[in-house]
């Protein structure tokens, strides 16, 4: 492989620095202040106060015996001024071997230039890391979307908006933790490798444990383990967890994603609606300092209460008929009329859900709880207290996207066993190629010891961040989204 000539030039500079006794990659530097602190508190320093800071060179202008640079750290960017008079000829010569992208530490005093720009007059500097690869051109950055995701480290260097997005992601998660902790929820950790994938209908990733000589599955959901904790006596638990689903990639799906999942004993799905509303409202206030957010051109209010519609109420309205009274033939005709492709052996409930996704979901722009789902779609959910064809479940939709899912949790072990068996029959009849042939008997055993009535709630953190930051793809809000392996040709 042949190196880029610009990279070769920088490698040569590294050699020259080492030959001159300079270590281009030292161990430590005393960074006294963040740059933002210096800018915000500039007036408290006089022109003799020595300060030190560090950052990456983002701009350089050599002018004979003086050099202006801009350095940036995680907090801000600031101008520095280097002169041969302060540094001496030998040290100033090292300045000439610096490049945009290098990380340096500087010591000096603060002053304002004739244009009133806050600046550090440097009297000592140290190269902390020599950048071998040139950064992208300043005004264009990384334009190719895949390159931005693959080289997120460069994307963060060049694009302050990207960096701000991930700061906001951290604020959102911190806000959720603070809110739940204030409500006496306990944060817990459950296994990421499981002997039986459960808690959701999704294809898992398979791995193998050599010592035990057994296949394990990366979790698709933490649900069954969190419920075991309710059995054990914890009454309010939550986990901000990584889940893995061996399925498609799209603007709304990544194989590895982050979920909030919580369970609260003695509550039901209506209590979960209240908690969900509060979490969304608190998070948008922290990020946007407002009750509202602009997303995909829509002004969306996240101030409680959110809208509420039953599953069949919304679908009946869209079809202008009582959906549950339609025969299988009539359902097929509805699907064809609405350009829904019917697969072989498609069940009645699958056709109904396809119609819901096609006709109802795109209309749900403002926050709306869709609740009271068909029992066939929710094997882990408690049957509806007044209609045994339904279950006490809701999904929250915002901007036509599902962002949360909640149940009044099923805690009857005999009913749960029957639901598992029914789920297996459906998969056998439809020849669904999924790895759900095992029943989690340990979970059933736990239920037999007695689990209190409970409400459970799951919120997609990545999609929540998309909503609150205006990102149009889930890959924008994941630091390192899944990509194909890259072949390298410049090493």
C-alpha positions as CSV (number, residue, x, y, z in Angstrom):
1,X,0.0,0.0,0.0
2,X,1.2,3.5,-0.8
3,X,0.7,6.3,1.7
4,X,-0.9,9.6,0.8
5,X,1.9,12.2,0.2
6,X,0.5,14.5,2.9
7,X,0.6,11.7,5.4
8,X,4.2,10.9,4.4
9,X,5.1,14.5,5.0
10,X,3.7,14.4,8.5
11,X,5.4,11.1,9.3
12,X,8.7,12.8,8.3
13,X,7.9,15.7,10.7
14,X,7.5,13.1,13.5
15,X,10.9,11.7,12.7
16,X,12.5,15.1,12.7
17,X,10.9,16.0,16.1
18,X,12.2,12.7,17.6
19,X,15.6,13.4,16.2
20,X,15.6,16.8,17.9
21,X,14.8,15.1,21.2
22,X,11.1,16.1,21.2
23,X,8.6,13.4,22.2
24,X,5.5,13.9,19.9
25,X,3.4,11.8,22.2
26,X,4.1,12.6,25.8
27,X,2.4,11.0,28.8
28,X,0.7,13.9,30.6
29,X,-0.1,17.6,30.6
30,X,-1.5,19.8,33.4
31,X,-4.6,21.3,31.9
32,X,-5.5,24.0,34.4
33,X,-8.7,25.3,32.7
34,X,-11.1,24.4,30.0
35,X,-11.3,26.9,27.2
36,X,-14.9,27.8,27.9
37,X,-14.0,28.6,31.5
38,X,-11.3,31.0,30.3
39,X,-13.7,32.7,27.8
40,X,-16.5,33.0,30.3
41,X,-14.3,34.2,33.2
42,X,-11.9,36.2,31.1
43,X,-12.2,39.4,33.2
44,X,-11.1,37.8,36.4
45,X,-7.6,37.2,35.0
46,X,-5.1,40.0,34.7
47,X,-2.3,40.3,32.1
48,X,0.2,38.7,34.4
49,X,-1.8,35.7,35.6
50,X,-0.3,32.5,34.1
51,X,-2.8,29.9,32.9
52,X,-2.6,26.6,31.0
53,X,-5.0,24.8,28.7
54,X,-4.9,22.4,25.9
55,X,-6.7,21.6,22.6
56,X,-6.5,20.6,19.0
57,X,-5.2,23.1,16.4
58,X,-8.1,24.0,14.1
59,X,-6.5,27.0,12.3
60,X,-2.9,28.3,11.8
61,X,-1.5,31.5,10.3
62,X,2.3,31.7,10.2
63,X,3.7,35.3,9.9
64,X,7.4,35.1,10.1
65,X,8.2,35.6,13.8
66,X,4.6,35.2,15.0
67,X,1.8,32.7,14.6
68,X,-1.9,32.9,15.3
69,X,-3.8,29.6,15.9
70,X,-7.2,28.5,17.1
71,X,-7.3,25.6,19.4
72,X,-10.4,23.7,20.4
73,X,-11.1,21.4,23.4
74,X,-14.4,19.7,24.3
75,X,-15.8,22.9,25.7
76,X,-15.0,25.7,23.1
77,X,-12.5,27.2,20.7
78,X,-10.0,30.1,21.5
79,X,-7.3,32.0,19.7
80,X,-3.7,31.7,20.8
81,X,-0.7,33.9,19.8
82,X,2.9,32.6,19.6
83,X,5.9,35.0,19.2
84,X,9.6,34.2,18.9
85,X,10.2,36.9,21.6
86,X,8.3,34.8,24.2
87,X,9.3,31.3,23.1
88,X,12.8,31.8,21.9
89,X,14.1,30.8,18.5
90,X,14.7,27.1,19.2
91,X,11.2,26.5,20.6
92,X,9.6,28.7,17.9
93,X,11.2,26.5,15.2
94,X,9.1,23.6,16.6
95,X,6.0,25.7,15.9
96,X,6.8,25.4,12.2
97,X,6.5,21.6,12.4
98,X,3.0,21.8,13.8
99,X,0.0,21.1,11.6
100,X,-3.8,21.6,11.8
101,X,-5.1,18.6,13.8
102,X,-2.2,18.5,16.2
103,X,-3.0,18.6,19.9
104,X,-0.9,21.0,22.0
105,X,-0.8,22.3,25.5
106,X,-0.1,26.0,26.1
107,X,0.8,28.2,29.1
108,X,0.6,32.0,28.9
109,X,-1.4,35.1,29.8
110,X,-4.7,36.4,28.5
111,X,-5.2,39.5,26.5
112,X,-7.4,41.0,23.9
113,X,-6.2,41.8,20.3
114,X,-6.9,45.1,18.5
115,X,-10.1,43.4,17.1
116,X,-11.1,42.7,20.8
117,X,-10.7,38.9,20.4
118,X,-9.9,37.0,23.6
119,X,-6.5,35.4,23.1
120,X,-3.7,33.6,25.0
121,X,-0.2,35.0,24.6
122,X,1.8,31.8,24.8
123,X,5.1,31.7,26.6
124,X,5.4,27.9,26.8
125,X,3.9,25.2,24.6
126,X,4.1,21.4,24.3
127,X,3.2,19.1,21.5
128,X,0.9,16.5,23.0
129,X,-0.1,14.4,20.0
130,X,1.1,14.8,16.4
131,X,-1.7,14.3,13.9
132,X,-0.6,12.1,11.0
133,X,-3.7,12.3,8.9
134,X,-4.9,15.8,7.7
135,X,-8.3,16.9,8.8
136,X,-11.0,17.5,6.1
137,X,-11.1,20.9,4.5
138,X,-12.4,23.3,7.1
139,X,-15.6,24.6,5.4
140,X,-16.8,21.3,4.0
141,X,-15.9,18.7,6.6
142,X,-17.1,15.1,5.9
143,X,-19.9,15.2,3.3
144,X,-20.3,11.5,2.6
145,X,-22.8,10.2,5.1
146,X,-21.3,6.7,5.5
147,X,-17.8,8.2,6.0
148,X,-19.3,10.4,8.7
149,X,-20.7,7.4,10.6
150,X,-17.6,5.3,10.0
151,X,-15.2,8.0,11.0
152,X,-17.3,9.5,13.8
153,X,-14.2,10.7,15.5
154,X,-13.5,13.1,12.6
155,X,-17.2,14.0,12.3
156,X,-17.1,15.2,16.0
157,X,-13.9,17.2,15.4
158,X,-15.3,19.0,12.4
159,X,-18.9,19.4,13.3
160,X,-20.0,21.2,16.5
161,X,-23.6,20.4,15.8
162,X,-22.9,16.7,15.9
163,X,-21.0,17.1,19.1
164,X,-23.9,19.0,20.6
165,X,-26.3,16.3,19.6
166,X,-24.4,13.7,21.6
167,X,-24.2,16.0,24.6
168,X,-28.0,16.3,24.4
169,X,-28.3,12.5,24.2
170,X,-26.3,12.3,27.4
171,X,-28.6,15.0,29.0
172,X,-31.7,13.0,28.0
173,X,-30.5,9.8,29.6
174,X,-29.3,11.7,32.7
175,X,-32.8,13.4,33.0
176,X,-34.5,10.0,32.7
177,X,-32.3,8.6,35.5
178,X,-32.9,11.6,37.8
179,X,-36.7,11.4,37.2
180,X,-36.9,7.7,37.9
181,X,-34.6,7.8,40.9
182,X,-36.8,10.6,42.3
183,X,-39.8,8.2,42.0
184,X,-37.9,5.6,44.0
185,X,-37.1,3.3,41.1
186,X,-34.0,1.2,41.4
187,X,-31.6,1.0,38.5
188,X,-30.4,-2.6,37.9
189,X,-28.5,-4.7,35.4
190,X,-29.7,-7.9,33.9
191,X,-27.9,-10.5,31.6
192,X,-27.0,-9.5,28.1
193,X,-26.3,-13.1,27.2
194,X,-29.3,-15.4,27.7
195,X,-30.0,-19.1,27.3
196,X,-33.4,-18.4,25.9
197,X,-34.2,-15.2,24.0
198,X,-37.4,-13.7,25.4
199,X,-39.4,-10.6,26.1
200,X,-40.0,-9.7,22.4
201,X,-40.7,-11.2,19.0
202,X,-37.4,-10.7,17.2
203,X,-34.5,-12.7,15.8
204,X,-31.5,-12.8,18.1
205,X,-27.8,-12.9,17.5
206,X,-26.3,-16.2,18.5
207,X,-22.9,-16.7,20.2
208,X,-21.2,-19.7,21.8
209,X,-19.8,-20.2,25.3
210,X,-16.8,-22.5,24.9
211,X,-16.5,-23.7,28.6
212,X,-20.2,-24.6,28.9
213,X,-20.3,-25.7,25.3
214,X,-23.6,-24.1,24.7
215,X,-25.2,-21.5,22.5
216,X,-26.2,-18.2,24.0
217,X,-28.2,-15.3,22.6
218,X,-27.6,-11.6,22.9
219,X,-30.7,-10.3,24.5
220,X,-33.5,-8.9,22.5
221,X,-35.2,-7.5,25.6
222,X,-34.5,-7.5,29.4
223,X,-38.2,-8.0,30.3
224,X,-38.3,-11.5,31.8
225,X,-35.3,-10.8,34.0
226,X,-36.7,-7.5,35.3
227,X,-40.0,-9.3,36.1
228,X,-38.1,-11.9,38.1
229,X,-36.9,-9.0,40.3
230,X,-40.5,-8.0,41.0
231,X,-41.0,-11.6,42.2
232,X,-37.9,-11.2,44.4
233,X,-39.4,-8.2,46.2
234,X,-38.1,-5.1,44.3
235,X,-41.2,-3.1,43.6
236,X,-39.8,-0.4,41.2
237,X,-36.9,-1.3,38.8
238,X,-35.5,0.0,35.6
239,X,-32.7,-0.6,33.2
240,X,-31.2,1.6,30.5
241,X,-30.1,-1.3,28.4
242,X,-28.5,-2.4,25.1
243,X,-30.6,-4.8,23.1
244,X,-29.6,-6.7,19.9
245,X,-31.9,-7.8,17.1
246,X,-30.6,-9.6,14.1
247,X,-32.9,-7.8,11.7
248,X,-32.9,-5.1,9.1
249,X,-31.2,-1.7,9.1
250,X,-33.2,1.4,8.3
251,X,-33.6,5.1,9.4
252,X,-35.5,3.8,12.4
253,X,-33.7,0.5,13.1
254,X,-30.1,-0.5,14.1
255,X,-29.2,-4.0,15.1
256,X,-27.8,-2.7,18.5
257,X,-30.0,-0.1,20.2
258,X,-30.7,1.4,23.6
259,X,-34.0,1.0,25.5
260,X,-35.3,2.2,28.8
261,X,-37.4,-0.6,30.4
262,X,-39.1,-0.2,33.8
263,X,-41.6,-2.1,36.0
264,X,-43.7,-0.8,38.8
265,X,-45.5,-3.1,41.2
266,X,-49.2,-2.4,42.0
267,X,-49.5,-0.1,38.9
268,X,-51.2,-0.7,35.5
269,X,-50.9,0.6,32.0
270,X,-52.7,3.8,32.7
271,X,-50.1,4.6,35.4
272,X,-47.4,3.9,32.7
273,X,-49.1,6.5,30.5
274,X,-48.6,9.1,33.2
275,X,-44.9,8.1,33.7
276,X,-44.3,8.1,30.0
277,X,-45.8,11.6,29.5
278,X,-43.6,12.9,32.3
279,X,-40.4,11.4,31.0
280,X,-41.0,12.9,27.5
281,X,-41.9,16.3,28.9
282,X,-38.9,16.5,31.2
283,X,-36.5,15.4,28.5
284,X,-37.8,18.0,25.9
285,X,-37.6,20.8,28.5
286,X,-33.9,19.9,29.2
287,X,-32.9,19.7,25.5
288,X,-35.2,22.4,24.0
289,X,-36.1,24.5,27.1
290,X,-39.7,24.2,25.8
291,X,-42.8,22.0,25.8
292,X,-42.6,21.8,22.0
293,X,-40.2,20.4,19.4
294,X,-40.0,20.8,15.6
295,X,-39.6,17.5,13.9
296,X,-39.9,16.8,10.2
297,X,-41.6,20.1,9.7
298,X,-44.2,19.5,12.4
299,X,-44.6,21.5,15.6
300,X,-45.1,18.8,18.2
301,X,-46.3,19.5,21.7
302,X,-45.0,17.2,24.4
303,X,-46.9,18.8,27.2
304,X,-49.2,16.3,29.0
305,X,-51.8,15.0,28.5
306,X,-51.1,13.2,25.2
307,X,-53.9,12.0,22.9
308,X,-55.5,8.6,23.5
309,X,-57.2,6.2,21.0
310,X,-58.0,2.5,21.2
311,X,-56.4,0.2,18.6
312,X,-59.7,-0.8,17.0
313,X,-61.2,2.6,17.5
314,X,-58.5,4.1,15.3
315,X,-58.6,1.3,12.8
316,X,-62.4,1.3,12.5
317,X,-62.3,5.0,11.9
318,X,-59.8,4.6,9.1
319,X,-61.7,1.7,7.5
320,X,-65.1,3.2,8.3
321,X,-66.3,-0.2,9.5
322,X,-66.2,-2.5,12.5
323,X,-62.9,-4.3,11.7
324,X,-63.5,-7.3,14.1
325,X,-66.7,-8.2,12.2
326,X,-65.0,-8.5,8.8
327,X,-64.6,-12.0,7.5
328,X,-61.2,-13.3,6.4
329,X,-62.2,-12.8,2.7
330,X,-63.3,-9.2,3.5
331,X,-60.0,-8.6,5.3
332,X,-58.1,-9.8,2.3
333,X,-60.1,-7.5,0.0
334,X,-59.3,-4.5,2.4
335,X,-55.6,-5.4,2.2
336,X,-55.6,-5.6,-1.6
337,X,-57.6,-2.3,-1.8
338,X,-54.9,-0.6,0.3
339,X,-52.0,-2.1,-1.7
340,X,-50.9,-4.4,1.1
341,X,-49.1,-7.5,-0.2
342,X,-50.4,-10.7,1.3
343,X,-47.9,-13.4,2.1
344,X,-48.8,-17.1,2.1
345,X,-50.5,-18.3,5.3
346,X,-50.9,-14.8,6.6
347,X,-53.1,-15.0,9.7
348,X,-56.1,-12.8,10.4
349,X,-54.4,-10.8,13.0
350,X,-51.4,-10.2,10.8
351,X,-53.7,-8.7,8.1
352,X,-55.4,-6.5,10.7
353,X,-52.0,-5.3,11.9
354,X,-50.8,-4.6,8.4
355,X,-53.9,-2.4,7.8
356,X,-53.2,-0.6,11.1
357,X,-49.6,0.1,10.1
358,X,-50.7,1.3,6.7
359,X,-53.7,3.4,7.5
360,X,-53.4,4.6,11.1
361,X,-49.7,5.0,12.0
362,X,-48.9,7.7,9.4
363,X,-51.7,9.9,10.8
364,X,-50.3,9.9,14.4
365,X,-48.2,13.0,14.4
366,X,-49.0,14.6,17.8
367,X,-48.2,12.3,20.8
368,X,-50.9,9.6,20.9
369,X,-51.3,6.6,23.1
370,X,-52.8,3.7,21.0
371,X,-54.1,1.2,23.6
372,X,-56.1,-2.0,24.1
373,X,-54.4,-4.2,21.5
374,X,-55.6,-7.6,20.2
375,X,-54.5,-10.4,22.5
376,X,-52.8,-12.2,19.7
377,X,-50.2,-9.5,19.4
378,X,-49.1,-9.4,23.0
379,X,-48.4,-12.8,24.6
380,X,-46.9,-11.3,27.8
381,X,-49.7,-8.8,28.5
382,X,-52.6,-9.1,31.0
383,X,-56.0,-9.7,29.4
384,X,-58.2,-6.6,29.3
385,X,-60.4,-6.3,32.4
386,X,-63.6,-5.9,30.4
387,X,-62.9,-7.6,27.0
388,X,-61.0,-10.9,26.9
389,X,-60.2,-10.4,23.2
390,X,-57.9,-7.5,24.1
391,X,-55.0,-6.9,26.3
392,X,-54.0,-3.9,28.5
393,X,-51.2,-2.6,26.3
394,X,-50.4,0.8,24.7
395,X,-47.9,2.1,22.2
396,X,-47.0,5.8,22.1
397,X,-46.7,7.3,18.6
398,X,-45.1,10.6,17.8
399,X,-44.5,11.8,14.3
400,X,-45.9,8.5,12.9
401,X,-43.2,6.6,14.8
402,X,-43.6,4.2,17.7
403,X,-41.5,5.4,20.7
404,X,-42.8,3.6,23.7
405,X,-44.6,0.3,24.6
406,X,-46.3,-0.6,27.9
407,X,-48.4,-3.3,29.5
408,X,-50.4,-4.2,32.5
409,X,-48.2,-7.1,33.1
410,X,-49.4,-10.7,33.0
411,X,-48.7,-12.3,36.4
412,X,-50.9,-15.4,36.1
413,X,-48.4,-18.3,35.6
414,X,-51.0,-20.7,34.2
415,X,-52.3,-18.1,31.7
416,X,-48.7,-17.2,30.8
417,X,-47.9,-20.9,30.0
418,X,-51.0,-21.1,27.8
419,X,-49.9,-17.9,26.0
420,X,-46.5,-19.4,25.3
421,X,-48.0,-22.6,23.9
422,X,-50.4,-20.5,21.7
423,X,-47.4,-18.5,20.5
424,X,-45.6,-21.7,19.5
425,X,-48.7,-23.0,17.6
426,X,-48.9,-19.8,15.6
427,X,-45.3,-20.0,14.6
428,X,-45.6,-23.6,13.5
429,X,-48.7,-22.8,11.4
430,X,-47.1,-19.8,9.7
431,X,-43.7,-21.5,9.5
432,X,-42.1,-18.4,11.0
433,X,-38.4,-18.9,10.8
434,X,-37.5,-17.5,14.3
435,X,-35.7,-19.0,17.2
436,X,-38.5,-19.3,19.7
437,X,-39.0,-23.0,20.1
438,X,-38.1,-23.0,23.8
439,X,-40.3,-21.9,26.6
440,X,-38.7,-20.1,29.5
441,X,-39.8,-22.5,32.2
442,X,-37.6,-20.7,34.8
443,X,-39.6,-17.5,34.2
444,X,-42.9,-19.5,34.7
445,X,-41.5,-21.0,37.9
446,X,-40.7,-17.5,39.1
447,X,-44.3,-16.4,38.4
448,X,-45.6,-19.4,40.3
449,X,-44.0,-17.9,43.5
450,X,-46.2,-14.9,42.9
451,X,-45.5,-11.6,41.1
452,X,-47.5,-8.6,42.2
453,X,-49.7,-6.8,39.7
454,X,-47.5,-4.4,37.8
455,X,-47.2,-2.0,34.9
456,X,-44.2,-2.1,32.6
457,X,-42.9,0.5,30.1
458,X,-40.3,0.5,27.4
459,X,-39.0,3.6,25.6
460,X,-36.7,3.6,22.6
461,X,-33.9,6.0,23.7
462,X,-32.5,6.3,20.2
463,X,-35.8,7.3,18.7
464,X,-36.5,9.7,21.6
465,X,-33.2,11.4,20.9
466,X,-34.1,11.6,17.2
467,X,-37.3,13.3,18.1
468,X,-35.8,15.8,20.5
469,X,-32.8,16.7,18.3
470,X,-34.5,16.7,14.9
471,X,-32.3,13.8,13.6
472,X,-33.9,12.0,10.6
473,X,-32.0,8.8,10.9
474,X,-31.2,6.6,13.9
475,X,-27.6,6.4,12.8
476,X,-27.3,10.1,13.4
477,X,-27.9,9.6,17.2
478,X,-25.8,6.5,17.6
479,X,-22.1,7.3,18.0
480,X,-20.9,4.2,16.1
481,X,-23.8,2.7,14.1
482,X,-23.4,-0.8,12.5
483,X,-21.7,-0.7,9.0
484,X,-20.2,-3.2,6.7
485,X,-16.5,-4.1,7.2
486,X,-14.2,-1.6,5.5
487,X,-11.3,-2.5,3.4
488,X,-8.2,-0.3,4.0
489,X,-6.0,0.9,1.2
490,X,-3.8,3.7,2.7
491,X,-1.7,1.9,5.3
